[in-house]
Amino acid sequence: MNNLMVLIKKEYTQMFRDYKVFWLPIIFILLGATQPLVTYYLPSILEALGGSQGITIDSSMTAQSGGEVLTTTLGSQFDQLGLMILSISLMGIIQADKANGMLSFILTRPVTVPSYVVGKLVSNYFLSALSVTIGYFVSYLYVNVLFTPIPFSSMFTGLLFYLLWVLFIVSFTTMISTVFHSQGIIALISIVVLLGCRIIVGLSPIIDRVNPASMSKLAMETLATGLVNTNAIINILLTLVLVLFTFFITNYWITKKKFHHG
């Protein structure tokens, strides 16, 4: 446990040096505020710009419920640009240590590979989850002011579902960062696969069961309807299984490859 805490402290020290603890939450704050503000003011902006041209404004845009607007924050902001930013911010999570020889140094100390991987996952997931949560609450506050209020229980349940999706994003990107050497390739593969998972959500109930991106869909359904899908427990368990699978692959790869870097 002591080694784990030292590894986590090392991670946060590096995050402070890179200013990641500042810019990542700021980005999600901006993403969280953007959707409700744009949704609320876009009709007025278009009407002002239209002048005598008479642009027709769809009144349903401002008639959306708070849950629907917060849902679009997750789907249009966090699941697109937010997902890309998370993948890019995590692309060097293991690769950087391989490239600079730090992994070689750490594993010559009395540190086990599982402790090293858990330290990486815990520290980076906590910052990612905190950033997403802050941005989510900012969006929630704007939605409650500009649109209809969202029940706290629905908002909180939706957040928990979404944070499970974030957990998979972190664990998957960590696995890819372990296997590949180029940060560009790591970011590209992570973004393509994760966006692909998100795009195919809803195509088939069977695929949704094993698709970790269905956590995002469950979050949005909860916000829009105020109800929790009866199949949620199955999705949660299978998502956690996939997270464990990525952990074991990461652990196995480092154990077998040791700290060879290129």
HUGIKA-V962738 format. One record per residue. N is the residue number from 1. RES is the residue in three letters. PHI is phi as a letter, one per 20 degrees, with the letter a starting at -180 (none if undefined). Layout:
n;res;phi
N;RES;PHI
N;RES;PHI
//
This chain:
n;res;phi
1;MET;none
2;ASN;f
3;ASN;f
4;LEU;f
5;MET;f
6;VAL;f
7;LEU;f
8;ILE;f
9;LYS;f
10;LYS;f
11;GLU;f
12;TYR;f
13;THR;f
14;GLN;f
15;MET;f
16;PHE;f
17;ARG;f
18;ASP;e
19;TYR;m
20;LYS;f
21;VAL;f
22;PHE;d
23;TRP;f
24;LEU;f
25;PRO;f
26;ILE;f
27;ILE;f
28;PHE;f
29;ILE;f
30;LEU;f
31;LEU;f
32;GLY;f
33;ALA;f
34;THR;f
35;GLN;f
36;PRO;f
37;LEU;f
38;VAL;f
39;THR;f
40;TYR;f
41;TYR;e
42;LEU;g
43;PRO;g
44;SER;f
45;ILE;f
46;LEU;f
47;GLU;f
48;ALA;f
49;LEU;f
50;GLY;f
51;GLY;l
52;SER;f
53;GLN;f
54;GLY;m
55;ILE;f
56;THR;e
57;ILE;d
58;ASP;f
59;SER;f
60;SER;f
61;MET;f
62;THR;e
63;ALA;e
64;GLN;f
65;SER;f
66;GLY;f
67;GLY;f
68;GLU;f
69;VAL;f
70;LEU;f
71;THR;f
72;THR;f
73;THR;f
74;LEU;f
75;GLY;f
76;SER;e
77;GLN;d
78;PHE;f
79;ASP;e
80;GLN;d
81;LEU;f
82;GLY;f
83;LEU;f
84;MET;f
85;ILE;f
86;LEU;f
87;SER;f
88;ILE;f
89;SER;f
90;LEU;d
91;MET;f
92;GLY;d
93;ILE;g
94;ILE;d
95;GLN;g
96;ALA;f
97;ASP;f
98;LYS;f
99;ALA;f
100;ASN;e
101;GLY;n
102;MET;f
103;LEU;f
104;SER;g
105;PHE;f
106;ILE;f
107;LEU;f
108;THR;e
109;ARG;e
110;PRO;f
111;VAL;c
112;THR;e
113;VAL;f
114;PRO;g
115;SER;f
116;TYR;f
117;VAL;f
118;VAL;f
119;GLY;f
120;LYS;f
121;LEU;f
122;VAL;f
123;SER;f
124;ASN;f
125;TYR;f
126;PHE;f
127;LEU;f
128;SER;f
129;ALA;f
130;LEU;f
131;SER;f
132;VAL;f
133;THR;f
134;ILE;f
135;GLY;f
136;TYR;f
137;PHE;f
138;VAL;f
139;SER;f
140;TYR;f
141;LEU;f
142;TYR;f
143;VAL;f
144;ASN;f
145;VAL;e
146;LEU;e
147;PHE;c
148;THR;e
149;PRO;f
150;ILE;d
151;PRO;g
152;PHE;g
153;SER;f
154;SER;f
155;MET;f
156;PHE;f
157;THR;f
158;GLY;f
159;LEU;f
160;LEU;f
161;PHE;g
162;TYR;f
163;LEU;f
164;LEU;f
165;TRP;f
166;VAL;f
167;LEU;g
168;PHE;f
169;ILE;g
170;VAL;f
171;SER;f
172;PHE;f
173;THR;f
174;THR;f
175;MET;f
176;ILE;f
177;SER;f
178;THR;f
179;VAL;f
180;PHE;d
181;HIS;d
182;SER;e
183;GLN;f
184;GLY;f
185;ILE;f
186;ILE;g
187;ALA;f
188;LEU;f
189;ILE;f
190;SER;f
191;ILE;f
192;VAL;f
193;VAL;f
194;LEU;f
195;LEU;f
196;GLY;f
197;CYS;g
198;ARG;f
199;ILE;f
200;ILE;e
201;VAL;f
202;GLY;n
203;LEU;f
204;SER;b
205;PRO;g
206;ILE;f
207;ILE;f
208;ASP;f
209;ARG;f
210;VAL;d
211;ASN;e
212;PRO;f
213;ALA;f
214;SER;f
215;MET;f
216;SER;f
217;LYS;f
218;LEU;f
219;ALA;f
220;MET;f
221;GLU;f
222;THR;f
223;LEU;f
224;ALA;f
225;THR;d
226;GLY;m
227;LEU;d
228;VAL;e
229;ASN;g
230;THR;f
231;ASN;e
232;ALA;g
233;ILE;f
234;ILE;f
235;ASN;f
236;ILE;f
237;LEU;f
238;LEU;f
239;THR;f
240;LEU;f
241;VAL;f
242;LEU;f
243;VAL;f
244;LEU;f
245;PHE;f
246;THR;f
247;PHE;f
248;PHE;f
249;ILE;f
250;THR;f
251;ASN;f
252;TYR;f
253;TRP;f
254;ILE;f
255;THR;f
256;LYS;f
257;LYS;e
258;LYS;l
259;PHE;d
260;HIS;f
261;HIS;c
262;GLY;b
//
